[in-house]
């Protein structure tokens, strides 16, 4: 099948969103890969602190004061003192694609020593169709040197549009606090040269430190919830967005990929601080995950906004009795969509149509641009 061609003008279609409380010196390592792109920096914590950004980068920076000025009485839906504040960057962006990365993530190397251009690999993932309806045992059939295996239905080989590209990490794994405590010295040194589509109906724990998505297709569902200051829960922001977006991707027949690219996660967070943030989530997830496994959306929900509002209603109904926090979270989900619509008046249904998504016999089909420039329907 071969790789799609990455457009040379992609800087006009992609924003990089970075949440931070510190100076962005880490960008120097990323300069060869990031410098031509626009950065949206969400400064968490003290808005009076001046965050230093290295010279030569095109960026806009938002503090808490900016969020309150822009969103007014809806600003409470954006988390404070938590990396979940990054989703404000998704809302104010006007680009088709978003890449978000944490400020303790550096350029990783392949086993043979080449620097990994994580952003380029994410774009390749997003431009390549997904195969959520039938698992290909050679992983991504669109990868170089691979194809669909014998027995794969020909009518499904067009794949579906890819909405989310979930990257992985070398060095510090993305562990919860109890696992950190049990394995304080464990490091991930295993580089797997593969990308796979997460099957329809399967959830996954999404990590926000190395993540890209098609904002036009799934952006409204990438709300990182109410976390951090004033909330009983932390470190579940990206996972909440992952569960919500995966349910909506499944409903809209969009794809989610995971695997390459890798970044180098440089710093392990404090497991005791993490446990304080996570401990309620560790109990609650035993109810949250079955909820997302069983939830269904109506056939009338044909846009990510409509899907998300239905999901918010079901969160209030099914998870609200678990704890009042979920009733508040459901309300925040609605406010998030209201704010999204104010800043992004274009209808998502138009974007789904532009992306070439057409359901035939219950299967979403997409156009694929091949390396020679031809278009495969």
C-alpha positions, 0 to 999 in steps of 0.5 A, spaced: 500 500 500 505 504 501 505 511 506 501 517 504 505 523 502 506 528 507 504 535 504 509 540 504 505 545 507 502 542 513 504 547 517 498 551 515 494 545 517 497 543 524 498 546 531 502 544 536 499 544 543 503 545 549 501 545 557 506 548 561 508 551 568 516 552 566 520 555 561 520 551 554 527 550 553 525 543 551 523 546 544 531 546 543 531 539 542 525 539 537 527 545 533 528 541 527 521 538 527 517 544 530 520 550 528 515 551 522 509 550 526 505 554 530 505 553 537 499 554 542 502 554 549 497 554 555 500 556 561 498 553 567 499 556 575 501 563 576 499 567 570 504 572 573 510 568 571 513 569 565 514 563 561 520 563 556 520 560 549 526 560 545 527 565 540 525 563 533 518 559 534 511 562 532 507 561 538 501 564 542 501 563 549 494 563 554 494 564 561 488 563 566 486 570 565 486 569 558 482 563 559 477 567 563 477 573 558 475 569 552 470 564 555 467 568 561 462 564 565 464 558 561 471 558 563 470 554 569 470 548 565 477 548 563 481 545 569 486 549 573 493 547 576 492 540 571 495 539 564 488 538 562 488 545 561 491 543 554 484 542 551 483 550 551 488 550 546 484 545 542 478 550 542 482 556 540 486 552 534 483 553 527 487 548 524 485 541 522 490 537 526 493 538 533 499 535 536 500 535 543 506 534 547 508 535 554 514 539 556 518 533 559 518 529 552 524 529 548 526 526 541 527 519 541 532 515 537 530 508 533 534 502 535 539 504 529 540 511 532 536 515 528 532 521 531 525 520 530 520 525 527 514 524 532 510 529 528 511 527 521 509 519 524 503 522 527 501 525 520 502 519 516 498 515 521 492 520 521 493 521 513 492 513 513 486 509 513 484 505 519 481 498 520 477 498 526 472 493 523 477 487 522 483 486 525 489 485 520 494 480 523 500 484 520 498 490 524 497 496 519 496 494 512 498 501 509 505 501 512 511 500 507 512 492 506 505 490 509 498 489 506 492 485 507 492 478 509 489 472 506 482 472 508 481 480 509 474 482 506 475 486 500 469 490 501 473 493 508 480 494 505 478 501 504 478 502 511 475 508 515 478 515 516 483 516 522 481 521 527 486 519 533 494 517 533 496 515 540 504 515 540 508 511 545 514 513 550 521 510 551 524 511 558 519 512 563 513 508 562 506 511 563 504 508 569 499 509 575 502 511 582 501 504 585 505 501 579 510 506 580 511 504 587 512 497 585 517 498 579 520 505 581 526 503 577 523 500 571 524 503 564 521 502 557 527 500 552 522 496 547 521 499 541 516 496 537 516 498 529 509 497 528 502 501 528 495 498 529 488 500 529 484 499 536 478 495 534 471 497 534 468 496 541 475 496 545 477 501 550 484 504 551 488 508 556 489 514 552 496 518 554 496 525 552 503 526 552 504 524 545 498 525 541 495 527 535 488 528 532 484 530 526 480 536 530 475 537 524 473 530 525 473 529 533 476 535 536 469 536 540 470 530 544 477 531 546 475 535 552 480 533 558 475 534 563 475 537 570 481 535 574 486 539 578 485 545 583 478 544 586 476 537 584 477 530 587 480 527 581 487 528 577 491 524 572 485 521 569 484 527 564 487 524 558 484 517 559 477 521 560 478 524 553 480 517 550 474 513 553 469 519 550 473 520 544 473 512 542 466 511 544 464 517 539 469 514 534 466 507 534 459 510 533 461 515 527 466 509 524 472 513 525 479 510 526 484 510 532 491 508 531 496 506 537 504 505 536 509 509 533 511 514 534 515 514 540 518 520 544 523 520 550 519 521 556 525 524 561 522 525 568 518 520 572 513 524 577 512 523 584 508 517 585 506 519 592 503 525 589 500 521 584 497 517 588 493 523 592 491 525 585 489 518 583 486 514 588 479 516 587 479 514 580 483 507 581 476 506 585 471 509 580 474 506 574 471 500 576 465 503 574 467 508 569 470 503 564 463 498 564 459 504 563 463 506 557 463 499 554 456 499 555 454 506 552 450 506 546 449 513 542 443 514 538 443 514 530 441 521 530 447 523 533 451 524 527 456 529 529 462 529 535 458 535 538 451 531 538 455 525 540 458 528 546 452 532 548 448 525 548 454 522 552 454 528 557 447 526 559 448 519 560 454 520 564 449 524 569 444 519 569 449 513 570 455 515 573 452 521 577 449 516 583 456 514 583 459 521 586 456 528 585 463 529 581 460 526 575 454 530 575 458 536 575 463 533 570 457 532 565 455 539 566 462 541 564 461 537 558 455 541 556 459 547 557 465 545 553 461 544 547 457 550 548 464 554 548 466 550 543 461 552 538 461 559 540 469 559 538 468 554 532 461 556 529 462 551 523 458 545 523 462 538 524 457 535 519 460 539 514 467 537 516 465 529 516 463 530 509 469 534 507 473 528 510 470 523 505 466 519 510 460 516 507 457 510 510 455 504 505 451 498 508 454 500 515 461 501 513 464 508 513 469 509 507 474 514 505 478 516 500 486 515 500 491 519 497 496 514 494 504 516 494 503 517 486 498 522 487 492 518 485 486 517 489 483 511 491 476 511 493 
